[in-house]
Amino acid sequence: MSSSERIKGIQVHRPIIYGSHARLLTDEEKATAPPGHTHRWTVFLTSATSPPPNKLPSGEIEKDDIDYLPGGEDDLSYLIKKVTFKLHDTYPQPNRAFDKPPFKVTETGWGEFVVQIRVQFIPESSEKPLTLNHPIKLHHWGVPIEGLVAPPTEGGVATGTGTANTSVVNTPAPEPIQEPTPAATPVPPEKKEDDQEEVKEEIIVTPAPIGESSNSVKEGEGSIVLEPTQTSEQIHPVNDEIIVQQDLQQQHTAAMTAILPVHSWQYDEIVFSDPPKNFLDILNEHPPKGLPKINRRAKTQRDEYDSGSTGQKKSKKNGRQSVLGSRANTEFQSPTPSVIGAGAGAQNGLVGEELGSADVPLEFSLEMERAEYNKLAEARRKIIDQMDKWRERLIAQEKELAKLKQEVKGI
């Protein structure tokens, strides 16, 4: 058998994690960052298993730093030749290529955009490059974490509030820059009469405060700001309890924005179908390290910071997590499945309820894999039960129809 001849009927899986991590800039970082930049972010691709956390002399597990990324236990250079991250065109050298781990890009910025991740495999694989897409998330979404203290306020309004369950970019536009700065990216383009399409791509929408609607449009410098219009809440008195709830919601969101980084990543598997013999030998020489049996870290940021929740309440929330359901939680979905050859890997759609940023797993484990399997098995059981009920109903209806036909013939 030739070393390049494909071996039929074999599929080899390699688990990966890809996505992004973002947080607000510190005061020290703001001093050296381009004007208007608000966040530090990292987009990455790595192996799925995370290294074990460090232990303190006391035996307690050391807490990971704020820039912690999951995975990375395996060196993927045995099968990956190059990873190229395609950033927004306004960044200097938007194509960032890496031929060895870590495969990641760290930058600062103020806006959200989709990063294209192109994975090229070693020549022995005889496989075409794989393209993944990931939308960088800078703001928290979903149900906020209970018990967080809101940051200091300015003029009675909490600063640094983010968005929740929205695809609208809620990022302040940078200050006007007289001359182009290499690192000041992405820079919103000026609106031109003959370039409407380009302007639409860079629209920055500022949501109206809670209780107001955004209908009228006003032009701004490099952005379009939606001005709030008068609503019934402005015309009629608003219940004090509603105002208090709105204030608490804003404080929770502001607290998450100020304290917690934004995790937006997903577990997936690259599947090599019918690999060439020499490539199969390479894969067999480098088996992936298995996922830990249970999570060695807090499962999510909610577990780590939601001190007001009871164990039962936490267990219910964590039950929403799953290996496939822990992917980037946005309206954007990659059109390219992360599957090589004719195999079928993890699907790109969300499974079950959409997770909030506080519910993205901090590491992946066999416990989560089993939970996902049980979840799918339960869904399959419910489908079979429904099919049985409809089958019984169909049989009963057919009997009733046959009886009516006999009655008609007898008339």
Order of alpha helices (4+ residues) and beta strands (2+ residues): beta-alpha-beta-beta-beta-beta-beta-beta-beta-beta-alpha-beta-beta-alpha-alpha-beta-alpha-alpha-alpha-alpha
